[in-house]
Amino acid sequence: MMLEARDLVLEDRLAHVGLSLRPGAITAICGPNGAGKSSLLEALAGLLDVDSGSIVLGDRDLASYQPRERAQAIGYLPQEHTVSWDVPVRRLVELGRMPHGDKRTEPVEAALQALDVEHLADRRAQSLSGGETARVLLARVLAGEPQWILADEPLAALDIGHQLALLKHLRRAADSGIGVVLVLHDLSHAMNHADRVVVLDGGTLAADDEPHRALAAEVVERVWQTQVEWIERGDRMALMPL
Ligand SMILES: Nc1ncnc2c1ncn2[C@@H]1O[C@H](COP(=O)(O)OP(=O)(O)OP(=O)(O)O)[C@@H](O)[C@H]1O
């Protein structure tokens, strides 16, 4: 099922943004601070009242979905990683099954393993480090086995090893048909791991294309106002500030 933003307008935050996202791919949303990335992701998750326009999942307006049905389809990880309940980690991840109303343990164990947090399963959730918290909250999203994973800066608190492990996992999820949408500040990760990059600037679309085009040095210079050069090594690219 496609996930579409149709002519979205949100006061001072998004202006006439239109996007059509296909499942089975990783889409990165990039842009400078305040560009509207989190707002767009929240809107795509059906969590914002927009001034005009709509979000359409499949052939229906997302607003017409029951909250439970929407939560089964879309797993959303917000930018703020707050844990309000000091329950054991496994219990927190089990809450990801809530939209399904079942107690299946297999997706919970798979999510704990995928995010490398099995060893933390019996720890109190509020006792975790920042990166551990981020991984546990993403495990809760994965435990719900959503058709779409929408994650706001999922790599920000992670060390490089866990960043790459998560990107590999998300690639496998995308290859299995899940739609993955990530807000990313790290343009090298977006370049190397996304199938498509949406660049926002001041609440409008500055680019929406395959990574090499959307993040070409001239686009980065224009949108981020920073001079850069891409260094190529094999099939990997690294961003070099000039
Ligand atoms: N709840 C809100 N009400 C009004 N304006 C908001 C709200 N949240 C964010 N904004 C403003 O909307 C604009 C876009 O914010 P948003 O959080 O979507 O940007 P972003 O691209 O995710 O930024 P960052 O990289 O800093 O996380 C900013 O100018 C921000 O100050």
The ligand as an SDF file (V2000), in Angstrom:
LIG
                    3D

 31 33  0  0  0  0  0  0  0  0999 V2000
    4.0970   22.1560   17.7460 N   0  0  0  0  0  0  0  0  0  0  0  0
    4.5360   23.1590   16.9950 C   0  0  0  0  0  0  0  0  0  0  0  0
    3.8400   24.2900   16.8370 N   0  0  0  0  0  0  0  0  0  0  0  0
    4.2800   25.3000   16.0640 C   0  0  0  0  0  0  0  0  0  0  0  0
    5.4370   25.2760   15.3920 N   0  0  0  0  0  0  0  0  0  0  0  0
    6.1960   24.1720   15.5120 C   0  0  0  0  0  0  0  0  0  0  0  0
    5.7860   23.0510   16.3060 C   0  0  0  0  0  0  0  0  0  0  0  0
    6.7410   22.1120   16.2170 N   0  0  0  0  0  0  0  0  0  0  0  0
    7.6910   22.6160   15.4090 C   0  0  0  0  0  0  0  0  0  0  0  0
    7.3660   23.8570   15.0020 N   0  0  0  0  0  0  0  0  0  0  0  0
    8.1420   24.7130   14.0960 C   0  0  0  0  0  0  0  0  0  0  0  0
    7.9650   24.2130   12.7880 O   0  0  0  0  0  0  0  0  0  0  0  0
    9.1850   24.2300   12.0810 C   0  0  0  0  0  0  0  0  0  0  0  0
    9.5400   22.8260   11.6440 C   0  0  0  0  0  0  0  0  0  0  0  0
    9.8090   22.0330   12.7970 O   0  0  0  0  0  0  0  0  0  0  0  0
   10.2270   20.5100   12.6860 P   0  0  0  0  0  0  0  0  0  0  0  0
   10.3970   20.0010   14.0880 O   0  0  0  0  0  0  0  0  0  0  0  0
    9.2840   19.8070   11.8070 O   0  0  0  0  0  0  0  0  0  0  0  0
   11.6370   20.6530   11.9710 O   0  0  0  0  0  0  0  0  0  0  0  0
   12.7970   19.5910   11.7360 P   0  0  0  0  0  0  0  0  0  0  0  0
   13.1860   19.7050   10.3150 O   0  0  0  0  0  0  0  0  0  0  0  0
   12.3830   18.2570   12.2370 O   0  0  0  0  0  0  0  0  0  0  0  0
   13.9430   20.1990   12.6560 O   0  0  0  0  0  0  0  0  0  0  0  0
   15.1530   19.5510   13.4970 P   0  0  0  0  0  0  0  0  0  0  0  0
   16.1970   19.1310   12.5160 O   0  0  0  0  0  0  0  0  0  0  0  0
   15.6190   20.7220   14.2930 O   0  0  0  0  0  0  0  0  0  0  0  0
   14.6050   18.4400   14.3390 O   0  0  0  0  0  0  0  0  0  0  0  0
   10.2140   24.8590   13.0210 C   0  0  0  0  0  0  0  0  0  0  0  0
   10.3090   26.2090   12.6970 O   0  0  0  0  0  0  0  0  0  0  0  0
    9.6240   24.6630   14.3820 C   0  0  0  0  0  0  0  0  0  0  0  0
   10.0350   25.6930   15.2490 O   0  0  0  0  0  0  0  0  0  0  0  0
  1  2  1  0
  2  3  1  0
  2  7  2  0
  3  4  2  0
  4  5  1  0
  5  6  2  0
  6  7  1  0
  6 10  1  0
  7  8  1  0
  8  9  2  0
  9 10  1  0
 10 11  1  0
 11 12  1  0
 11 30  1  0
 12 13  1  0
 13 14  1  0
 13 28  1  0
 14 15  1  0
 15 16  1  0
 16 17  2  0
 16 18  1  0
 16 19  1  0
 19 20  1  0
 20 21  2  0
 20 22  1  0
 20 23  1  0
 23 24  1  0
 24 25  2  0
 24 26  1  0
 24 27  1  0
 28 29  1  0
 28 30  1  0
 30 31  1  0
M  END
$$$$
